[in-house]
Amino acid sequence: MTRFDFDHAPERRGTDSQKWQKYAGRDVLPLWVADMDFVSAPPILDALRARVDHGVFGYARPTAATVEAVTGALAQRYGWKVDPEWIVWLPGLVVGLNVTAQAFAGPGEEVLTLTPVYPPFMSAPRNSGRAPVGVPFTLAGGKWEIDWEALERAVTPRTRLFYLCNPHNPLARVWRRAELERLGEFCVRHNLVLCSDEIHCDLILDPSLPHIPSATLSPALAARSVTLMAPSKTYNVPGLGTSLAIIPDATLRARFNRAAAGIVAEVTCLGFTACEAAYRDCEPWRQQLLAYLRGNRDYLVDALPRALPDLKIEAPVEATYLLWMNVAGLGLPNPVAHFEGLGVGLSDGAPFGARPGTHLRLNFGCPRATLVEAVRRMQAGR
Ligand SMILES: Cc1ncc(COP(=O)(O)O)c(C=O)c1O
C-alpha cells in the first residue's frame, strides 16, 4: 500500500499562499485560513499534469466522467442519489452563500443561522441588503447544542432562509440524525429554504459518526434545499475554485441560476480536472489524511491544555482540521496579537460571532512538527 507523507510539506513562504503571505518576513507559524500545508493527492497532480500537457485551456464544461465522479462518491459515501441535472457548478462556496441569499430572500428579509459560524454566513446576506440573524449555540455537558427555543423565537414573518454548516466550522461538530431531522422539520414548518454548507463533509475524524447530507432527510426537505459542496478542503485544492450547488427542485434551481446569471464566473478546466480525480481516485489518500489529522487533533487536545492550563477545549473535535478554543481564562486583552507576538498566527473568534477576546481557531492541517513547535511557542508566553 502506498504510504503518503504528511510529515513533510513544501516550503510555502515566498509563494502565492494567502496563509503564509500574511506573515511574510516574520517568524510566525500561520495556523489561520483553512487550507492545509500538505501536497494534494498524487492522482490529482497526475491529472493536472496531463491536462496541462494537453495545452489548450478553453472555456470548460464538466464531462460526463467529472459528473459521474461526484455523483458516484455521493452515492457510495452517503447513499445520496444525485441527478446530474441538480448540479450547478460554482467557483466557490462563498459565492453559493451570496447567490442563495439573493435568490431566496428579498431586500431586508432575514437569513437565520447558528453562531459562532464561518463569517461569510453573516456577511453574505449583508452584502446584498439581506439581514443575517444569528442564534447562539449553548454549551452543555461538554457539547455544543442548538438552543431550539431561541431558534423558534428568532423566526419572524421576514425569515426566508436557514444556513446550516454541516459539519460545523468552527465548532467541528457533526450533526446527529435526530438534530438534522428537527432542523429539517423546523425549515419545513416555517417555509424556509435550507442552505446546507457541506464543504467539510468528507473530513469527519470520528469514524463512528456518519455524515448525513441534509437533503437526504426527507423529500420535503430536499425540495427546499440548496447543498453546497466542494473537493476544496478535503483534497487541499481550494485555490482551484471548483464547487457545486446541488438543488433538486427545478423551480429553486431556476431562481438560483437567475440570481447568478452574468455575475458568477465559470469553473475552469483545471478545476474540473482536479475535481474528477479527487472524488474518483483519491480515497486511499483521504483515509490516510484522516488518520493523520486525527493524530494532530489528539496531540493538540492533549498538549494544549497541558501547556496552557487556562486554555479550554470545550467540546470534542469531531470533524474538520479546525480547533475552536476558549482562551478567556488567559485574561489577554488581545489574544490574537499575544500569540502572534509569540510566533503563532491564529484566527480571531470574534468575526465568527464569539465574544471578543474569548475564542480562537487553530488550523491543524499541517505537519505534526509544526504543531509541536506552535505549542512550544504558545507555552513560552505563559
Ligand atoms: C464552512 C465553509 N464554507 C465555505 C468555505 C470557503 O469556501 P470557498 O473557498 O469555496 O468560497 C469555508 C472555508 O473555510 C468554510 O469553512
The ligand as a MOL file (V3000), in Angstrom:
LIG
                    3D

  0  0  0     0  0            999 V3000
M  V30 BEGIN CTAB
M  V30 COUNTS 16 16 0 0 0
M  V30 BEGIN ATOM
M  V30 1 C -17.9960 26.2810 6.0630 0
M  V30 2 C -17.1890 26.8580 4.9430 0
M  V30 3 N -17.8030 27.2450 3.8120 0
M  V30 4 C -17.1170 27.7750 2.7880 0
M  V30 5 C -15.7470 27.9520 2.8570 0
M  V30 6 C -14.9860 28.5910 1.7130 0
M  V30 7 O -15.4160 28.1250 0.5290 0
M  V30 8 P -14.8460 28.7340 -0.8460 0
M  V30 9 O -13.3820 28.9130 -0.6820 0
M  V30 10 O -15.2200 27.6680 -1.8110 0
M  V30 11 O -15.5770 30.0030 -1.0820 0
M  V30 12 C -15.0750 27.5670 4.0160 0
M  V30 13 C -13.6200 27.8000 4.1250 0
M  V30 14 O -13.0600 27.8050 5.1720 0
M  V30 15 C -15.8170 27.0130 5.0680 0
M  V30 16 O -15.2080 26.6160 6.2040 0
M  V30 END ATOM
M  V30 BEGIN BOND
M  V30 1 1 1 2
M  V30 2 1 2 3
M  V30 3 2 2 15
M  V30 4 2 3 4
M  V30 5 1 4 5
M  V30 6 1 5 6
M  V30 7 2 5 12
M  V30 8 1 6 7
M  V30 9 1 7 8
M  V30 10 2 8 9
M  V30 11 1 8 10
M  V30 12 1 8 11
M  V30 13 1 12 13
M  V30 14 1 12 15
M  V30 15 2 13 14
M  V30 16 1 15 16
M  V30 END BOND
M  V30 END CTAB
M  END
